[in-house]
Structure formats: structure tokens, C-alpha cells
Amino acid sequence: MAKGIGNGFPLAAVVTTPEIAKSFQQALHVNTFGGNPLACAVASTVLDVRNIAAIVFLRGAGVCVDR
């Protein structure tokens, strides 16, 4: 998956099962922005903002969200 997860910053992610992940060797798969500090900071911030937005939305809809 890619595009939207970086909110405009070029990011990508691989989603797989633990069994398949075990078969990956170091550097088997490559990506342009993999693991660099800026990309990691952007990904973390986007996830934080999306989580906060989801909680605000759910609370507005009357759902009890404990955070």
C-alpha cells in the first residue's frame, strides 16, 4: 500500500502474514524511503493525527472511546 499513508509524503508499506514475513531476507525488498528518519517521523505523525481524528469522530458520534 502507498500514497495516502504518507499524507502527500512518498511512503509505502508492506502488509503480510508472520509466516510470509519470516521468508524475507535482509534487503530482499527495496523501497526508496525505507526506514530513513524523516520517513519514519512522517509515518508516525500521520498515524497519530489519523488516530486522533478517528477518536474525535467517534466521540462526536456518541461512541465511548477510552484513550
C-alpha positions, -999 to 999 in steps of 0.1 A, spaced: 0 0 0 12 35 -6 2 71 -15 -23 80 12 -4 66 42 21 95 39 -5 123 35 15 136 5 49 123 16 61 94 -6 57 63 17 48 27 12 42 -2 34 42 -40 31 14 -59 48 18 -97 52 14 -126 75 41 -136 100 47 -168 81 54 -149 48 75 -122 67 98 -150 80 108 -158 44 121 -123 37 158 -119 38 175 -87 48 174 -63 18 153 -87 -2 127 -60 -9 137 -24 -16 120 9 -15 131 45 -19 123 58 15 126 27 36 135 33 72 151 67 70 145 90 99 124 115 80 101 89 65 97 72 99 88 105 116 63 114 88 46 79 91 44 82 129 29 116 128 4 107 101 -8 78 122 -10 99 153 -31 125 135 -54 99 120 -59 82 153 -68 115 170 -92 123 141 -108 89 144 -113 93 182 -128 128 178 -152 115 151 -162 85 172 -168 106 203 -189 130 182 -210 101 171 -216 92 207 -192 62 209 -174 58 242 -137 58 234 -112 54 262 -79 70 254 
